[in-house]
Amino acid sequence: MNTKTPHLFCFGLGYSATWLARELVRDGWRVTGTHRPGAETDDEFETVAFDRATPLADFAATFKDVTHVLVSIPPDAAGDPVIDAHGEALARIANRIDWLGYLSTVGVYGDTGGKAVGETSRLLPTQERSRFRALAETRWQNLAVRSRLPLHVFRLAGIYGPGRSPFDKVRAGRAQRIERPGHLFSRIHVADIATILRASMAKPRPGRVYNVCDDEPALPSDVIGYACELLGAPVPDAVPYEAAAAKMGAMQRSFWADNRLVLNDRIKDELGVTLAYPTYRDGLRAVLAVEGA
């Protein structure tokens, strides 16, 4: 275990990674991340340019004192850009890395018709983007076995938090209460994602996979209804899924393709995590407290 100042390198500083990075910096960590070439950057974190066409210019120098790695850049039809560009370089420094986290999705389980899935359930993704994720998971796992990289895979449910929640649609007048009985969605507040990742960093179990979701899968219509109530906005009339689907684009319909019950026992039993927001009601109240009505 490294004893120097911990240094997290994030491939991709998106919504979840940035939330985690801010917490770690407040606790004395050093954080470096990547930005897309040509994109505007700020001074919040050290950043370097990276994408598939632009690998890190000097991997050795960039990673000379990195202790932890988080991969949050999604794969695409061409593969996983991080493992393609720097997988072998990471393998060569595996003995210097304390923890590597890969952010995946519960979409890799596919559609179970509402049946429960745990971390050992079969991966039968139905959506193309989820198939890319499942393949990327396998590639990272194979690399980790070969090189002993301390890989941990986190399968995330729908992410929400300040600036990214049902309140956005309600305020914009675009909220719908789509009714599809028995079709549940799992969610996770961004702050709880950071808590889970930090718990794993503190108690590494290389090779482990974790479902990252709250305790209460819920109907989207219930979530929208509660968001409206908190804002004091009119609750939209319920619209049957079949009627709503006729007006959806392909991407929106794809989010309704799978129905599964995601189990989250492992983050509690192994990592000792107590979720700050175990239900969407807890989470939405907290978001509103941050954003204001």
Buried (B, 14 or more C-beta within 10 A) or exposed (E): EEEEEBBBBBBBBBBBBBBBBBBBBEEEBBBBBBBBEEEEBEEEBEBBBBBBEBBBEEBEEBBEBBBBBBBBBBBEEEBBBBBBBBBEBBBEBBEEBBBBBBBBBBBBBBBBEEEEBBBEBEBBBEBEBBBBBBBBBEBBBEBBEEBBBBBBBBBBBBBBBBEEBBBBBBBEEEBBBBBBEEBBBBBBBBBBBBBBBBBBBEEBBBBBBBBBBBEBBBBBBBBBBBBBEBBEBEBBEBBEBEEBBEEBEEEEBBEBEBBBBBBBEBBBEBBEBEBBBBBBBBBBEBBBEEBEE
